[in-house]
């Protein structure tokens, strides 16, 4: 095959001692992107293997994110057109506008993140791991559309280096790197991440469509946090035609992603279901005071709750790893997110903090279940 | 009525080339070789010289740590070669088979009237003791130990494994029963069988039925459900086929290491059972029976727990099958991470295995099919590990070299083979069996 031959011819230059050996990891990454590795099993151990590998699993997460991403692009255009008073019926126009606003963010996120990953892989003389393909698409989806590219670049670099690589790379991190990016932005540049000014694109592509400087569009959670009446219907929040971070608004698009992930067995349904159960229970117990036209269950449809439950809480590396632990982990994320939303005046949205908090506690949850197994064994031996 | 234990977790892998239920003889090998590596965990001391004449049942080497434990020649003939590798490691002791096979006479005995010590001595003398594997550590058993029980699994549900009950046992029922009776003098014998087994009425053994998917046939899984091993306890295990050797010893008074093995796999032209003697040349066993149109990997054992072998190698002592699968290292599959790959087998629904009928047989090659990663996805091992143990945490403790934690998490109960299915399904392609082996060796060294 032609491509294989080209790669085989190039290989010596990229191998140890070759002229381009400094780019060896990049070459490896490209080679395994095109071809399934031909490495065969060792003399001892399983001689056959399941066809699934981490690359395929991780690309399925990216596939599951596509509905939310496409809707997010459409919604960028829609919110912009609402702001400038333009036609909101033009789905194609809205989408193209959103695509133009979104693409630079995706490019920056991937370029910065993968650049750092490749450099570190080369330094450690390892293969580039594919984990960042998910993180790199998640990052642009969980920030407001108005977030400047340079801030995105700084935050991505921070998260990849300090949330992932210092711990040993994919599979070893404690915190979800995409959420660390968001947390970094949230605390370092609060004005860029919340309030009512950031949800409609003001950046350069506005030159075409006229500026919307100073336009304010609050999210439902912003309104609830400020004690104002919610101006969006439940249907709006489910379809997703509301202001919010790019990927988080449409419950329907997220549900499609959830079905893909659960069906493929990549995300744990236990975590997703228990997150919603925990959130629903807490939302029922702790209603917003004075929010009359806002039912308790709408808590689950607004903000980043659904997006976080499906795509963030289920990150297998940072979640609880014992099967029973997953129920508790999810339940506490859901409950904690609502508690932060309702009781903490400083943060209208609690999902990010709830997941990061439970990332810390996941090993403790696992510890309890593993320890009970250990105790059972010790008790048996003592008999 | 035997106790039934249902196991929920596991995975049956349906591979192409299962052995048909017919037995044929193979051309006797010119040279037979006894390979010390086939008996894990002992140090061989060769007790014959090149040129010596031996009978079937004469010791070729003994265990340096327990010289009373002999490893005997499967055939009569002349010792032609003591093959040594790096640092003079004994690779094999080879015997050229004589035209006339003579056996050492150990004397017929009535197993019922013997004591445990007499049985043990007879087994040590005849070299059959070497077939015991002990838990903990999954190594050759120590004759000084008093085991809490002897555990035998009368079936293997590994892919392409030989069917013990309906083929291998045929005509050997009496020897099998004698073997069980003899073993019951040493310690309580527990026999694990599959549902519907005729062995349910085996005498002198506690029979338990294990109803579940692979690896329910693993003796380690069975022990975990019947009488889990605690620290300080020792259990012995022995292959059901090897119980027949023991029966023959008492019924016929000689060591006859003839066994029926499956020769199977997608690259075997006529997959069927063959009657062979332990130590036979692999080339003679698979003669003219291996596909020649592509690169083939020969495996001593089944594709999950076996070891890569070659035509020049000798059949290892515990092997119950020789399998052949495509090597696959020239496959060059494009875009594996996204293309449908309809012929691939996967437990993941990102492939279309779930759409295929469960009777579909797969041809799997020896590729690892992915890059090696840290453990990323959780719950993969757990879903195919039917023991009351946290496999992922145990493997992590081994990688970290944390001996206390390994003990606490139950390493005494496991053998590398128990992790075979988990290694198969692992998307991070961690070499679980190698890691568990290293963990067991580490612990054994520590506790000695």
Contacts between the chains, C-beta under 8 A, distances in Angstrom:
chain1	res1	chain2	res2	distance
A	1	B	332	6.1
A	1	B	334	7.9
A	3	B	334	7.7
A	4	B	332	5.1
A	32	B	371	6.1
A	33	B	337	7.6
A	34	B	334	6.3
A	34	B	335	6.8
A	35	B	332	5.6
A	35	B	333	6.4
A	35	B	334	6.2
A	35	B	336	7.3
A	36	B	331	7.0
A	36	B	332	8.0
A	36	B	333	4.1
A	36	B	336	3.5
A	36	B	367	7.1
A	36	B	369	6.0
A	36	B	370	7.5
A	37	B	367	7.3
A	37	B	368	6.8
A	37	B	369	7.5
A	37	B	370	6.9
A	37	B	371	6.3
A	38	B	328	7.4
A	38	B	329	4.6
A	38	B	330	6.8
A	38	B	331	6.2
A	38	B	332	6.7
A	38	B	367	6.4
A	39	B	329	7.6
A	39	B	367	6.7
A	39	B	368	5.1
A	40	B	297	7.3
A	40	B	327	6.0
A	40	B	328	6.4
A	40	B	329	5.0
A	40	B	365	7.6
A	40	B	366	4.2
A	40	B	367	5.4
A	40	B	368	6.7
A	41	B	308	7.4
A	41	B	366	4.9
A	41	B	367	7.5
A	41	B	368	5.9
A	42	B	308	7.6
A	42	B	431	7.0
A	42	B	434	7.4
A	43	B	307	6.0
A	43	B	308	4.5
A	44	B	307	5.3
A	44	B	308	7.7
A	44	B	433	6.8
A	44	B	434	6.5
A	44	B	437	7.8
A	45	B	416	7.9
A	45	B	423	6.4
A	45	B	431	5.3
A	45	B	432	7.7
A	45	B	433	4.4
A	45	B	434	5.4
A	46	B	303	7.4
A	46	B	304	5.3
A	46	B	305	7.5
A	46	B	420	5.6
A	46	B	423	4.2
A	46	B	424	5.1
A	46	B	432	7.9
A	46	B	433	6.5
A	47	B	297	6.7
A	47	B	299	5.3
A	47	B	303	4.5
A	47	B	304	7.2
A	47	B	306	6.1
A	47	B	308	6.6
A	47	B	325	6.8
A	47	B	366	5.4
A	48	B	13	7.6
A	48	B	15	7.8
A	48	B	159	7.6
A	48	B	303	4.6
A	48	B	304	6.9
A	48	B	325	6.6
A	48	B	364	4.3
A	48	B	365	7.5
A	48	B	366	6.7
A	48	B	424	6.5
A	49	B	364	7.8
A	49	B	367	6.9
A	49	B	368	5.3
A	49	B	369	5.0
A	49	B	370	7.4
A	49	B	423	7.8
A	49	B	424	5.9
A	49	B	426	7.8
A	49	B	429	6.8
A	50	B	345	6.8
A	50	B	346	5.1
A	50	B	347	6.0
A	50	B	348	7.2
A	50	B	369	7.3
A	50	B	424	5.6
A	50	B	425	4.9
A	50	B	426	7.5
A	50	B	427	7.3
A	51	B	336	7.6
A	51	B	341	6.1
A	51	B	344	3.7
A	51	B	345	6.3
A	51	B	346	4.4
A	51	B	348	7.9
A	51	B	351	5.8
A	51	B	369	5.3
A	52	B	346	4.8
A	52	B	347	7.1
A	52	B	348	4.0
A	52	B	350	6.6
A	52	B	351	7.0
A	52	B	369	8.0
A	52	B	370	7.5
A	52	B	425	7.5
A	52	B	427	4.7
A	53	B	336	7.4
A	53	B	337	7.3
A	53	B	369	6.0
A	53	B	370	2.5
A	53	B	371	6.7
A	53	B	427	5.5
A	53	B	429	6.7
A	54	B	370	6.5
A	54	B	371	7.1
A	54	B	373	4.9
A	54	B	376	5.3
A	54	B	377	7.5
A	54	B	427	5.2
A	54	B	428	5.8
A	55	B	336	7.4
A	55	B	337	4.1
A	55	B	370	6.7
A	55	B	371	7.1
A	56	B	336	6.9
A	56	B	337	4.5
A	56	B	338	7.2
A	56	B	348	7.5
A	56	B	350	5.6
A	56	B	370	7.9
A	56	B	427	7.8
A	57	B	348	7.1
A	57	B	350	6.9
A	57	B	376	7.6
A	57	B	377	6.3
A	57	B	427	5.6
A	59	B	337	5.0
A	59	B	338	6.0
A	60	B	350	5.2
A	127	B	371	5.3
A	127	B	372	7.8
A	129	B	371	7.8
A	129	B	373	6.3
A	131	B	376	7.4
A	168	B	374	7.2
A	169	B	374	7.2
A	170	B	373	6.7
A	170	B	374	6.6
A	170	B	376	6.5
A	171	B	373	5.9
A	171	B	374	2.9
A	171	B	375	5.9
A	171	B	376	4.7
A	171	B	428	7.1
A	172	B	374	5.6
A	263	B	349	5.7
A	264	B	348	6.4
A	264	B	349	4.9
A	264	B	350	4.6
A	265	B	347	7.8
A	265	B	348	5.7
A	265	B	349	5.5
A	265	B	350	7.8
A	266	B	348	7.7
A	266	B	350	7.3
A	266	B	377	7.4
A	268	B	378	7.6
A	268	B	379	6.9
A	316	B	376	6.0
A	316	B	377	4.8
A	316	B	378	4.9
A	317	B	376	6.0
A	319	B	378	7.2
A	320	B	378	7.9
A	321	B	378	3.9
A	321	B	379	7.4
A	321	B	392	6.4
A	322	B	378	7.9
A	322	B	390	7.0
A	323	B	379	5.9
A	323	B	382	6.2
A	366	B	393	7.8
A	369	B	390	8.0
A	370	B	390	5.4
A	370	B	393	5.3
A	370	B	409	7.4
A	373	B	388	7.0
A	373	B	389	7.3
A	373	B	390	5.9
A	373	B	409	7.4
A	373	B	410	7.8
A	374	B	408	4.5
A	374	B	409	6.5
A	376	B	388	7.7
A	377	B	228	7.7
A	377	B	230	7.5
A	377	B	408	6.9
A	377	B	409	7.9
A	377	B	410	5.7
A	378	B	408	7.1
A	380	B	228	6.7
A	380	B	230	5.9
A	381	B	230	3.8
A	381	B	231	5.5
A	381	B	232	7.5
